[in-house]
Amino acid sequence: MGDKAHTHPGAAGRAQAADRPTSVRNVVLVGHSGSGKTTLVEALALTAGAVNRAGRVEDGGTVSDHDEIEHRQQRSVQLSLVPVEWNGIKVNLLDTPGYADFVGELRAGLRAADAALFVVSAADGVDGSTRMVWDECAAVGMPRAIVVTHLEAARADFEEMTRVCAETFGGDDPDAVLPLYLPLRGPEGPDGHAPVTGLIGLLTRKLFDYSSGERVANEPVGDQVPLIEEARGRLIEGIISESEDETLMDRYLGGEDVDVRTLIDDAERAVARGVFFPVLAAAPAAPGARQGLGTVELLDLITGGFPTPLEHGTPQVTTLDGRPRELKPCDPDAPLVAEVVKTSSDPYVGRLSLVRVFSGTLRADQTVHVSGHGLTDRGHEDHDVDERVGALSTPFGKVQRPVSHVIAGDLACVAKLSRAETGDTLSSKDDPLVMEPWEMPDPLLPQAIEAHSKADEDKLSQGLSRLVAEDPTMRLEQNRDTHQVVLWCLGEAHADVALERLRSRYGVQVDVVPHRVSLRETFGGRASGRGRHVKQSGGHGQFAICEIEVEPLPNGSGIEFVDKVVGGAVPRQFVPSVEKGIRAQARKGVAAGHPLVDVRVTLLDGKAHSVDSSDAAFQTAGALALREAAADAKIHLLEPVAEVSVLVGDDYVGTVMSDLSGRRGRVLGTEQSPGGRTLIRAEVPEIEIGRYAVDLRSLSHGTARFSRRYVRHEPMPPQVAERVKGEARAAS
C-alpha cells in the first residue's frame, strides 16, 4: 500500500509453482460485462513483467485456448487464470465473465479465491448484479477491494464513483469504503477533458506520476496539499475505527501523528479481515509504456493486504460415507484435498482441469481418488473412481508450463483426468474425501435440440456428456414424455456458447426446435367405447371385441383397469391383453398425442372366437375401444404447473407481479427479505415460463432471481387447449 521496493519485471513476473502457502494470493476479479476486468488483468501482468516482446500477456487467458466464441461475442465467457509474481508473492488472478449467463464461471472463481477485487467502471457505475455478488461475499466474510477503471472516459468522475461505492457497498458503515489514492489530472485537452496522469497517495503523502510510462514518485505541491490532508484525515479515521488496536483512535484524536507504517499495517490487516474495503484507481498503460496507472499500487495491495490461503478456512470435508473430517487449514503435509474448479478441452492435450489445492500436496503422476459432485439430477453421470494425474502445469498463454507439484493454497492445471468434472474432489486413493459443493444456480432456460444429420446423431450423446462435464450450470434432460433432448441453460448467451462448443469442439451440428412441455390428457366425464377388431383373409384370422367404460379419477391417480366381465365373454387369458392395449394407447394419447392419465377403465363385455382370437387381436381391440370412447367424450388437456419463487428488489415488485398475472399466474404471497428485496411466490403454468429466465432479467435489469418446482398437472383453459389441439392436428 505504501511506496515499496518492487521486483524488477521480467522472469520474476512469470509465476509458476509456490513453495509455501504464505507466498500465494488467490484473487478473483468481479464486475459487470464491460467494466474492464480482462484489460486490468493484462495491465497487472504487464506491470509484473509477464509479457512477451510483442507486449501481449503470456501468463494466461484461459484454462484452455482462447476460443473463437469470446472473440465473436466480444466478451469473456469463461473463467481465466493469470498467475504473476510480485515482490516474491505468486498472485493467481482469476478473471471471471461479467455477463449474467456465465455466473457459474463466477461462482467457480469465488470458490477458488481468498479475496475479491470488484472492478467498477467510472463511466458506467455499479449494476445490480455486482451489488448482489458483493452481498454474497459479505455473507461469507470474503475480503474485498474496489478498483475504478475507465478513468479516461469523458464522463468519468472518480470522486463521484467513490461516493457511489461507499453508498452501495458500505451499507451501515460507508466509512469502511474509502479511497487510498486520488487521481492526479494533467492539463485539459482541446475537448476540455483533463486526463489522469498519476495518483496521489493519501497515506504516504506522495505523488506517483505515470505520464512517462514508468511510475515516478514526487512530493505534492501547491493546492494539492490541502486536498490530500482533507481526504487523508477521513481515511485515517476509517482505518483506525477498524483497528484491532483499541488505543489507536484515542491517540489519534489526542493529536498524535500516527506513524505511516502503523497506518499501512493496520489498513492491510483490516482489509485481510474483510472489515475495510479500499477504493483504488487503474488504467491500462499507453502503447509502449511498461506500467499501467495504478497497477503498482494494486499489486502492492494484493500482496500486502489480501489474505494468504492460510487465513481462508477450508470448505467442509467429509468421508465418502458422510462423516465430517477436520483438516488443518492449508497444510501442505496434511491429507490431499483438492477441487476441480474448471474443466475444459484443449485441442493439443485433451481435457484440462483447473484445480485449487486446499490441503496436502498434489504431485504429477500421482493416483488420486475422484469423488463426484452429486449433480446426477442435471444429466451428469455419478462417478467415484481412482485416476492417475497427468502432467501438472501453470497456464502461460496457449502454453502450459510444467510443474512437479502443487502445494495447499495454490492453483494449477491437471491434464488427462478423463472422469473428473467441474466441482469434483481429488483426494488420496487410500483416504478418499469429498468437499461440500459450492452453490450453483439452476439452469432455467430450456433449449430443445435435434441432431442436424445422421452423422451428428451418432456423436450427439458423447458431445453432450462432455459439455455438461465441463459446466455444472448446464442440465441435460432426455424427456420421456415429449421424447425431446433438452439442454437447460442460464440464458440465451449461455445456450449460444454451448451449441457453438458442440459444433467447434466436438464436431456436432444441432438444430434448435420448439420446446414442448409435458402435457397430459384426461376424460371430462363418463364415456363408453366398443373395440371391434375382426379380419379374415384366409388361414387364421383376427377376432376380438371388447366393450369398456371410462370415468375420470382424481389428480394423480394414473390409469386404473377394472375387469367386470361375466360369463367368460372375454376369456380369462385375454383380459390382460385388453389391459395391455388400453395402456399402450393411453401412453400415446387419445386427442392431441399426450399421455392419458387419471381415469378408470372398466372392461364390461366382449366376444371371442375359438380359433381366431389372440393376444394381439385383443390388444388392438382394447386400443380401439379407448379411442372410440374418447371420440364421444370431452377430453381435457392437463398442463404442468410450477411454483415460482422470485427474489426481486422492492422497486420491481409491482412490475414482476403484473407480469406473473399476465402469464396466468396466481400469486400465493410475498414476504420481505434482507437488502430491500421481496420474495414473491406464485403458481404459474409451465407453458408460460419457458423464457422466464430471459424475460425476468429484462424486467428487473438483471437484479432478480427465481426458482421453480413442479407441483401438479391441472386442466388447461378451453381456449388455450383448443389452440394446442389445433397445432397437434396440423402437425399430424
Secondary structure, DSSP 8 states (H G I E B T S, - for coil): --S-----SSGGGS----SSGGGEEEEEEE--TTSSHHHHHHHHHHHHT-B-TTS-B-S-S-SS---HHHHHHTS--S-EEEEEEETTEEEEEEE---SGGGHHHHHHHHHH-SEEEEEEETTTB--HHHHHHHHHHHHTT--EEEEEE-TTSTT--HHHHHHHHHHHH-TT-GGGEEESEEEEE----TTS---EEEEEETTTTEEEE-TTSS-EEE---TTHHHHHHHHHHHHHHHHHHT-S-THHHHHHHTT----HHHHHHHHHHHHHTTS-EEEEE-----TT-S--TTHHHHHHHHHHHS--GGGS----EEETTS-B----TT-TTS--EEEEEEEEEETTTEEEEEEEEEESEEETT-EEEEE--S-GGGT----EEEEE---EEEEETTEEEEESEEETT-EEEEE--SS--TT-EEEETTB-EEE---------EEEEEEESSHHHHHHHHHHHHHHHHH-TT-EEEE-TTT--EEEEESSHHHHHHHHHHHHHHH---EEEE------EEEESS-EEEEEEEEE-SSSS-EEEEEEEEEEE--TT--EEEEE---TTSS-GGGHHHHHHHHHHHHHH-SSSSS-B-SEEEEEEEEE--TTT--HHHHHHHHHHHHHHHHHTS-EEEEEEEEEEEEEEEGGGHHHHHHHHHHTT-EEEEEEEETTTEEEEEEEEEGGG-TTHHHHHHHHTTT--EEEEEEEEEEE--HHHHHHHHHHHHHH-
